[in-house]
């Protein structure tokens, strides 16, 4: 007798329904920031908990510093740098990926 095994037992239906959000985040990072992948900056635990893509802000901040230097010394915030380099729409989208 064969057992009926659920192919993804740990994945909730809500997470599956929100799969497009993860795809959008991946496409956004690929298109906008070119050299990086969203997976490199995703907080996997919070993403699983909230069932949507959540950005690990510390990893992303480290990447920004590598790209643009110690912007805090120039009196700039992370938001200031993102807006100056990528524009307001990118800043808004990245803010939407931060777990609040």
MODAKA-V250128 format. One record per backbone hydrogen bond with DSSP energy under -0.5 kcal/mol. CO is the residue of the C=O (numbers start at 1). NH is the residue of the N-H. E is the energy in kcal/mol with one decimal. If there is no record, write none. Layout:
co->{CO | CO}
nh->{NH | NH}
e->{E | E}
This chain:
co->{3 | 4 | 6 | 8 | 10 | 12 | 13 | 14 | 16 | 17 | 18 | 18 | 19 | 20 | 21 | 22 | 23 | 24 | 25 | 26 | 27 | 28 | 29 | 30 | 33 | 37 | 38 | 38 | 39 | 41 | 42 | 43 | 44 | 45 | 46 | 47 | 47 | 54 | 55 | 56 | 57 | 58 | 59 | 60 | 61 | 62 | 63 | 64 | 65 | 69 | 70 | 71 | 71 | 72 | 77 | 78 | 79 | 80 | 81 | 82 | 82 | 83 | 87 | 88 | 89 | 90 | 91 | 92 | 93 | 94 | 95 | 97 | 98}
nh->{5 | 6 | 9 | 11 | 12 | 16 | 17 | 18 | 19 | 20 | 21 | 22 | 23 | 24 | 25 | 26 | 27 | 28 | 29 | 30 | 31 | 32 | 33 | 34 | 35 | 40 | 41 | 42 | 42 | 56 | 44 | 47 | 48 | 49 | 50 | 51 | 52 | 43 | 57 | 60 | 61 | 62 | 63 | 64 | 65 | 66 | 67 | 68 | 69 | 71 | 73 | 74 | 76 | 75 | 81 | 82 | 83 | 84 | 85 | 86 | 87 | 87 | 91 | 92 | 93 | 94 | 95 | 96 | 97 | 97 | 98 | 55 | 100}
e->{-0.9 | -0.5 | -0.7 | -1.3 | -0.6 | -2.1 | -2.5 | -1.5 | -1.4 | -0.5 | -1.5 | -1.0 | -2.0 | -2.7 | -2.1 | -2.4 | -2.7 | -2.7 | -2.4 | -2.3 | -2.8 | -3.0 | -1.7 | -0.6 | -2.5 | -1.2 | -2.2 | -0.8 | -0.5 | -4.0 | -1.1 | -2.5 | -2.1 | -2.1 | -3.1 | -1.3 | -1.0 | -3.1 | -1.2 | -2.2 | -2.4 | -2.1 | -2.0 | -2.5 | -2.3 | -1.9 | -2.0 | -3.2 | -2.2 | -2.1 | -1.3 | -0.8 | -2.2 | -1.8 | -2.1 | -2.5 | -2.5 | -2.6 | -2.6 | -2.9 | -0.9 | -1.2 | -1.8 | -2.5 | -2.1 | -2.7 | -2.4 | -1.4 | -0.8 | -1.0 | -1.1 | -3.7 | -0.6}
